[in-house]
Amino acid sequence: MNQQFDMVIIGGGMVGTALACALADASLNSAPLKIALVETQLPIAPFNAPATVADVDMRVSALNRASEAFLNVISVWQDIPDARKSAYDKMRIWDGVGTGHIQFDAVELAEEHLGHIVENRVTAQALMHKLQHASNIQLFAPQTVNNIESQEYGDNRYLIELENGQMLSTPLIVAADGARSFVRAWAEFEMREWDYQHHGLVCTAQTEQIHQKCCWQRFTENGVLAFLPLSHDNLCSIVWSCPESQAQELLAMDEEAFQQALETAFEGKLGKIVATGTRAAIPLRQRHAKKYVKDGIVLVGDAAHTIHPLAGQGVNLGLMDAYVLADEIKQGLARGLPAHEPLLLARFERRRMPENLSMMATMESFKRLFAQQAPPLRWLRNWGMNKVNKLGFVKQHLAMQAMGVERHIRK
């Protein structure tokens, strides 16, 4: 028998689960909004403080203040253990082939911190824990989608078949199933995308010196190297964007050789690299759907857009997708409109697409600027960085945008 839902969210990562949490206890004309969440695996995260590189998941996110506010409103932020989230109050960015540099300090902005570094699995587990208290949300996990059928007649337009044979019917599908979205491909959304010819190498490193609650970022000759502070004073999460050939060389190195290469590329800013954890390299592609909404199917997060990781804004854009979609749906429910009402979904697209495109264009401009090796352009780049670093109001504007503190998150 088919189980009927007002909405089926496919993908229970951070974005899909945050959307579900934001719609917990939502109702239309006193009838609870029935939501299904389909996820391939459940996150398992430790709660104790990390002590070595082996204790930390290699995938982390830099959650900005807007994301923190959203998670707080849906009562999830407090469920993330303090031992597994690391506030950072400084950023140091410099050109490794010049003299340009920019630094941001929370004190200068009259803020307590700029954001938090949190392991993806830790945030996902806290979100899943919140769902246990939502009576209107049914979790199907671990499950994958075998097939989707579009039905010509009836209120529930889509019929979703899960791997265990269960059938879900709904008028609204939200695709939160990542960069290689099955739903997006099935629905034939048009995409703009290109390959950066770079991989993002990720791992955890233990440094000789403490990280000072600072996000460090060096623009190298052919990529970007970031050291992101974890809750242990000497542990950092590494994101190293470099050409595929270099990434493969780094993966093939033994631990001692890799530590030396990492220390050299980072200019020894935190002393010696004492230890490193498991390494992985992820291909980097820029993707953006020409539409986020099509015939009762909505794309959110990486299913709608992926961005270069140099500013760590990818997950923040995705969480804001979840916030805005939930906000539009809740406003519509209050006016007696169903969650799949096309006008509500169109408003979501109009609110999110310009902001996502703006951030993507900014990151693409930075990436291309720092890829230039011509001496005049390098000189201009370094001059510009130093100039911005001295212009307090410009630097403050950039920081506020990245932090998202100007956004008002409604309950």
N, C-alpha and C positions, 0 to 999 in steps of 0.2 A: 504494500500500500504506500501511496505517496504521503509524505509529511509536508504540510503546507506551512510556509513562512512568509512574513511580510518582506524579509530581506535575507539573502544568503551572502555572507562575507567569505570569500575564498582566499585563504592565506591568513594564518594566525601568528605572523611575526609582530613586531612592535606596532606597525601602523594599523593592520587589520584588527588586532586585539584592542588597541587604544580606541578605535572607532566603536567597537562593540561595548567597551566600558563606558564610553561617553553616552551611549544610548541605553544603558542599563535602566530599567524601570520606566522607559519611555512608553507612552500610551497615546492612542487615538480614540477620542470619545469614551474615555475610561476603560477601553480595551487594551491590554498590554501589547506592545509591538513585539511580534514574535520574530526572533533573529536566530539564524543558524550560523555558526562559525566552523569552517572546515580547515583543518591544519594537518600537515603531514607528520609532524613530530612535536612532542612536548618538551619544553626547555627544562633542563636540570642544572641548577646553579648552586654553588656553595654559599653559605652565609658567614663563614668565618673570615677574618682578615687575611689577605694573601701574604705569604712570607717569602716565596720564591717565584721564579719565572714560570714554573710548572703549575702554579696555582691560579694563573690568570688566562682567561680565554683570549685568543689572539684577535678576536673581532670586538672592537669597542666603538663607542660613539661619543662625540663631543656634544652633549645636550646643552642647548643654549637656554637663556632665561625664559623665553616664551614656551619652550618645550617643558621646562620645569614647572611653569605655572599651569600648563594644561594638565600635566600628570598630577599636580597637586589638587586641581579642581575635581578630577575624577577619582580622588582618594587613592592614588597609586604611589605617589612620590614617597610618602611616609613608609610604605612597605618595602622600599628598596633599602637594604641594610646600609647603615653609615659606613660599615667596614668595606663595602664593595663599591662605594661611589667617592670620587675624588674631586673636590672643588678646586678650581684653578683661578688665581686672581691676577695672573700676569701672562702676557704673550710677548715673545721675542722673535722677530722675523728679520732675516738678513740675506743679502745677496752673496752667495759663496764665491762669486767671481768678480766682486767689486767691494765698494765701501758702503752701499746703501743699507739702511736698516730702519725698522719701525718697531716701537715697543708700546704696549698697552698695559695700563695698570688700573685695577679696580679702584684704588684709592683716588686716582686722578678723576675718575668718573663718579665718585661718591657712591660706589656700589660695593656690596660685601664681596662679591665674586663675579667672574665673567661667565662661568658655566661649570659643568661637571663632566668628567670622563667616567663613563659607566660601561661595563661589559654588556654586550647585546643580550646575552643569555640571562643576565641578572634583571634587566629591565623587562624582558619578555616574561620571565617567571613571575615577577610582581604583578604584571598585567593579568596573567592567567589566574593568579590567586584572587584578584578582584572579581573575576567572572564567576567564581564559586558562589558569590552572594547575589548574583543577578538571576532572578527567577524567570526572566523573559528571554534568556539566551541559552541556547542548547549547543554544546560543544561536541563536534565530531572529530575526534583525534585519538590515535594517529590514523588519518584517512587521506586518501587522494581522490581526485575527481577522475573518473573514467571517461565520462562523456557528458555533453550538454546538448539538449535538444530544444529547439524553439517551437513552441506550440502555437498554432494559428488561432485557436479558439480558447476562450476561457480567460478568467482574470489572472491566473498564474501562468505567465507567458513562458517561463523557462522550467525545464525538467532536468535535474542534475542527478546523474548516476554516480554513486560512490563505489569504491573498489570492493566493498563488502556487499554490494547489491542494493543498499538502501537508496531510495529515490526521494529527492527533495524538490518541491515545486515552489516557485516564487515569481513575483512580478519584477523583482529588483535584485541584480547581482552586483556586488562590489568586488572588483578584482584587486586584491592586495597581495598577490602571489609573486611579487618580485620582478626583477629585471627581465627574466625569461618567461613572462606571464603566459600560462596556458590559456587563460580566459581571453586575454588581449589578442592572441593569435587566432583563437577560435572565432572571435567576433570580427576579425579582420579590421582592426583599427589601423589607420595609416600612421606611420612613424617617420620621424627625421632622426637619423643616427649616423654616427661615424666612429671609427676606431682611432683611439689616440696613439696606437702603436706603442703603448706603455702598459706595464703591469704594476699593480700596487702590491709590494711585498710587505707582509705584516708579520709581526712577532712581538714578543715581550723581551725587554732587556733590563738587566740589573746594572746600575752605574756605580762608579766609585764615589761620586759626590751626590748629594741630595738634589732632587729636581726643583726645589723651591716653589712648588705648586705653580709651575710655569709651563706653558705650552711653547716648545721650541720648534722653529721651522726654518730650515735652510734651503734656499733655492740653489741647486747645484747646476753644473754645466748642462745636464740633460734631464732634470727632473726636480722633485721636491722631497726632502727628508724631514719628517716630523717626529719629535719625541713628545709624547703626551703623558702627563703625570698621573700615576695611579695612587691609591691610598697609602701604599708603602712608600716611604720617602725616597727609596733607591730603586724603585721599579717604574719603568716607563713602557707604554705601548708604542711600537714603532710602525709608521706607515711610510714606505719608501717608494715613491713613484719613479720608475726608470724604464728605459727601453727593454723590450722583451728579452733580448739577448743578454743584457746585463742582469736581469732578474734571474734568468736560468743559471748564469754563472754564480750568482750569490746563493742560490738554492743548493748548488752542487758543492759549495765549499764546506770543509769541516768546520766545527764550531770555533776553533781558535782563529782560523783564517777569516771567517765571517765577522767575528768580533773585532778584529783588527781593521777590516774594511769599513765596518760601521763606525768605529771610533774615528778613523781618518776622514770619512765623509762628513761626520758631525763636527769636525775640527776639535775634538776632545773637550767640548764645552762642559761636560760633566765628568771629566776625568776618564779613567779606563772603563771599558765595557767588561764587567766582571763575569756575566753569564748571559746567555740568550736561550729562549725557548724554541718551540717548534715553529718552523717558518712555512709560509704559504704565499703564493703569488696569484693575484686576481687580475684578469684582463680588464682594462679600463676602456669603457665606451661611453659616449655621450648619446643619450636617447631622449626623445620628447615626442609624445603623441600629439598629432594635429588636433585631436579632440579628446576630452576626458570622459565625455558622455555620449552614448549611442544606444538608442532603443532599449532603455532600461538597464543598461550596463554602465558602471562607473569605474574608472581607473583611479587608483590612489597610490601614493608612494612610488617605489621603483617601477611599478607596472606602468606608471604614467610618465616618469622622468628619472633619468640617472644623470649624475653630475660628477665632474672631476673632484676627487677628495681633498684637494689642496686647502680648502677652508673648512672641511668637515661639516658642510651644511646639508648633506643629503638626507639624513634621518630627520633633521629639523623641518625640512620642507615637507617630508612625508607625514610627520605628526601634525603639521598645520593643515595638510589636506584632510586628515581625520577630524581635526577640530572643526574646520569650516563645514565639512559635509554634515557632521552631527549637528552643528549649530543651525544650518539651513533646514534640516529635517525636523528638528525640535520646534523651530519657529513655525514650520508648516503644520505640524501636528497640532499646535496650539490654535491654529486657524481652521482646523478640521480637514486638512489636506493629507492624503496618504503619503508614505515615505517615497513612493515611486513617482510622485507628481513631477512631470517634466519641467515645470517652471522652477521647482526647488533645485532640481539637478542642474538646470541651466545656470541658476544663480551661483551654485557652487563652482561651476567651471569659470564663470566670469570673475569670481573673486580670486581664484587660485592661479589661473593660467598666467596673468600678467606678472604676479609676484614670482612665480617659478621661473618664467622666462627671463625676468630681470636678473635674478641671482645666477642663472645659468650663463647669461651673456657676460656678466661681470667676471665670473670664474674663467670663462673661455678667454676673455681679454687678458687677464692676468697670466694664464697659461701660455698664451702666444707671446706676450710681452717678454716673459722670462725665457722663452725658447730662442729669442733673438741673440745672435752672437756677434753681429756687426759692432765694432767699437763705438761708433757714434750713438747707436741705440742703447748699448750697455751703459754708456756715460749718462745718457738722458734718463734711463731707468733708475740709476743710482742717485742722480740728482733729485728726481721726483720723489723717491722714497725718503730721502733725508729732508726734503722740503715739507712733505706731509707730516713727518714726525715732529716738526717744529710748529705746525699749524694746529693748535689745540682744538679749535672748533671743527676742523675737517676730520681730525683723528677721532674726536668724540662722536661725530655723525657716523663714521664708518663702524665704530665699535657698537654704537647703539643699534645700528641695523643688523649687525652680525648677532648681537645678543637677543634681538627681538623684544627688548624691554618696552618699546613703544606700543606693542600690540596689547589690546585689552582682551583678556580671556574671560568670556562670560560663563557663568555656571549653567 
